Amino acid sequence: MSSLKWWENAVIYQIYPRSFQDSNDDGIGDLKGITTRINYLSELGIDAIWISPFFKSPQKDFGYDVSDYYDISPEYGTLRDFDLLISKAHELKLRVMLDIVPAHCSSEHPWFVESRSSTTNPKADWFHWVEPQNDGSAPTNWLSFFGGQAWTWEPRRQQYYLHNFLPDQPNLNYANPEVIEEFNQIAKFWFDKGVDGFRLDAVHTINADSFPYKNNPANPTFKLGPLPQDQQPFFRQLHDAAQLNQPGIQEFCESYRRIADSYDNDRFLMGEVDGDNDNAMSVSETFTEAGRLHATYNFDLLEWDGLTVNEIKEASLA
């Protein structure tokens, strides 16, 4: 018998539920649709399916803006539908991974609704709330991946809040241990349902080191590229150690690894990471140090010239 963990040589098939299979003719794919195709998926010879977010969401970012991590968005089905899906998958020896979005939630999530209401409520410090500069402008020069500033003014609190993506996706404050504990409970909830692992969306965008908020320096090697995203102002800045890839992220990674290992030492954690310029290897290595994530995937590695398979493996696997 091989000594390798299942995920070390697995073929993982990503499913975007909205467009995969519609079971009720409403024009939207759903969990029952995936279940109807589970035999087909098994016959492909894959080892696991990774399902993109199906949690409750206003769908401002197609499910990556979660308003309830413990329930299913109605257009995708119910928790009962998920239970049937994972049962069928396991009967066919298919593992099931879920896409968890830890860095931010929806602005419609009850956590943020409460947090934005005042500076004294129990969730007041669950997000990054920062005073304006003396002239009323945003705390730093940070930009959003999706364009514009990464800070939005909230008149109820008279403060700015941080969002690395849409203003509808406020970043959670991982300097607050209550946030880490809440995501620990989310992991346990889905592991208890039999989930075999998580793909952690944009885990490098977690903001855990609150102070000081430092400006990003200019990217001295920026060049306009052929793709629209290469022309965004975001890529004209360097972000590591300020806005992205903060050292404090690893407290979350270590916490999730302890939970995964507490089940059967066979649950898998894979993080989506990224880095500026030529630090892609070191970023991946940081996230996969002992006691952290099992693996990462890093799109920057695809752009490196001369990188061997073994070098990618060393950087991406713990």
N, C-alpha and C positions, 0 to 999 in steps of 0.2 A: 504493500500500500504506500502511496506517495506521502511524503512528509509535508508537502506543500499545503498551505491553506487554500480553500476553494477559490479565493479571489486572486491568488497569485498567478494562475494561468487560465482565468475565466474569460469567456466572451460575454460582454455585457451589452444588452440591446436596449437603447433608449426609446421610450414611448412618450410622445406628447399626446396626452389623452384627448385633447380637444379635436384633433384631426385624425386620430387613429381608426376608430370604429364607432359608428353611431348605432345604438341598439334600439332607439325609440323614434327614429325619423324626425327628430327636432333640429337636425342640422349640426349637432354638436356631439363629438365623440364622448364616450363615458366609460365608467368602470365595467359595466355589464358588457360593453362592446369589447373591451380587452379580454374579459373572461371567455367570450364566444370565440376568440381567436387564440386561446391559450394552447390548444393542441397544435395549431399551426406554428406558433412560436417555438414550442418544444421540438417539433420536427426539423426546425432550422438547425438544431444542434447547439444552440446557445446555452449558457449556464445560468444567466440571470437577466431579469428585466429591471431597468431603472425607469421609474415613472416620474415625469415632470410634475410640478405642483398641482394637486387637485384640491387643496384646502379651500375653505371659504375665502372669497376674495372679490373685490369690486372689479377685478380684471383690468386695472389701469396699465399693468405690465404683464398681462396674460398669465396671471397666477403667481407671479413673483412679488406680489403685494398682498400678503396674507392678512386676513382679518380674524381668523380663528385657526390655530394650529392643531386643534383637537377634533375638527369636524370636516366634512366633505362639502364642497360647493355644490348646491342642489343640481346644477346642470350636469354634474358628473355622477350623481347618485347619492348613496348613503353609506354609513359605516358598515351596515349589513352587507351591502354590495362589495365593499372592500374585503370583509371577512371571507366572503365566498370566493373572491378572486385569489386571495393569498392561499386559501385552502386548496383550490384547484391547482395553483402553481406548484405548491409543495408536493401534491400528489404526483406531479410529473417531474419532480426533482429540480424544479426551477426556483432559484432564489429570487427574492423581491427586494429591491432597493427603492427608497423614497428620496425625493429631492426636498431637503430642508433649507429654508432661507433664514439663516441666523442673524445676518448683519442688520437687517431692517424689516419692518412690517408695514402694513397699510396704515395710512393716516386715519382710516375708519376703524382700526382695531381699538377695542375698549381701553387698552393700555394707553394709547396716544390720546384718545378723547379725554381721558381723565388727566393725563399729564399736562396737556395744553391748557387745562381749565384754570390753573392757578400755580403759584410757586410753592404752595404748602401742602398739596394733596399727597396721598401715599405713593403715587407714581410720579411725583414731580421730578425725580432724578433718574427716571428710566430711559431718558433720551438726552441728547446733547443740547442743552439750553445755555446760551452764551449771551452776555451783554453786548450791545453794539459798541463800536468804537466811539470816541468822543464826537465825531462828526455824524454819527448815526449809521455809518456804513457797516457792512458785514465784518465779523471778527477776523477773518483771514481772506486770502485771495483764492481759496480752494474753489475748484470748479467741479461740476457734475459730469459724470460720464455721458449723460444725455443732453448736455448743453446748458449753459447758464451757470449761475452761482450754485455752490453746494449748500448755501444757507438761505433760509426763508424766514421772513419776519412774521412773528405771531403777536398780534396786537393785544390779545388777552393777557399774555405774560410780559409783553413789552421786551421780548427777547427774540433772538434768532435760534432756529433749530437746524441741525445738520442733516443733509440727505445726499448721499453719494450718487443717487440716481434721480428719480422723479421727486418733486416736492411731496407727492403722495406716498413716498416711501421713506419715512423718517428713520434715521439710524438709531439703533438701540445703544444704550450706554453700558458697555461691558466693564467699565470701572465699578459698576454697581453689582455686588455679589448676588443681589436678588434677581437680576436679569439672567445670570449664569444658572442659578438654581431653577428658574422657570424653564429654561431650555433643557436642563437636566430632566425635568418632569416630562417635557414633551418627548424626549428621547425614550424614556421609560414607557410612556403610553404606547408608542408605536412598536417598540421592542416587545412589549407584552402581547401585542397582537400578532407577533411572529415575524415582523420585518427583519430582514437579514442584514441590512446596512443602510447607510445614508450617503448620498452625494450632497456635500455641503456647498451650497451655491455661494460663489464669490466670497469665500471665507476670509480672503485677504482684505476685504473692505470693512471688516469689523473694526470699530473704533473703541479701543479699550484704554488708551492712555490720554486722559482728558486734558491735562494741563502740562505745559502751556500749549495752546493751539498755535503752531508755527506756520508762517507762510511757506508755500512751496517755492523752491527756486525755479528759475527758467531752465528748460531742457536745451543745453547748448548744441546738441546733435540733432535737433528736430528737423525733419525734412518733409515737405509735402509728399504724400504718397498717392497711389492710384485709387484708393478707396475713400469713400466719404468720411469714415471715421478718422482717417489719417489727417483730415483737414480740420478736425475739431480743435478748439482752443485747449481742451483738456490735455491733449498730447504735447502741448508746448511747455508743460510743466513737468518737473520731477516730483514724485509723490512719496516714495518710500521713506519710512521712519517719521513722516509727518502725517499725511492723510491716509496712507495705505501701509500694509505689512507692519503694523505696530507690534512691538514685542509683547505687549499685554494680551494680544490675541491668543497666545499660547496657553494662558490659564484656561480659556474656554476649550481649546483642543485637548488639553490634558484631562479636563473634567469629563468630556465626552468619551475619551478613550477609557477612562476608569469605568464608566457606565457600560460601555460596549463589552469590556473584558469581564464585567461582573455577571454577564449572562452565561455564555458557554464558550467564551474565548474564540468564537467563530463569527462574530459580528464584524462588519467591515465599514470603515470610515474613509471616504475618498473626498478630498477637498479640491475645489476649483481655485487655483491661485494664479497670480500674475506678478510681474515685476517690471521695473523700469530698466531700459537699456540692457546691459549684459549681466544682470544679477539674477537671471531666471533660475540658474542652477542653485545658487545659494538660498533663494527663497524657498524652492521646493525642499531642499535639505532641512531648512529650519522647521518646516511644517511636519516633516516626517522623522524628526529626532525621536529617540526612544521615549515611549509613553505618550506620544502625540498621535497624529493621524497615521493610518496604515499606508496611505498612498495619496498622491496628488496627480492632477493633470494640469499642465501649464502650456497654454498656447504659444508662449514665447519660445519654448523648446523646438517648435516646428520650424522656426525661422532661423535657427542656428545652422551655420555651414560646418560640415564635418563632424557633427555630433554622432557618436556611435550608439547602437542599441544598448550596449552595456553602460554607457555614460548616462543615458536617459534612465535606465533602470536604477542605477545607483542614486540618482537624484530624486526619483519618484517613489521608491519603495522603502518602507522602514525595515 
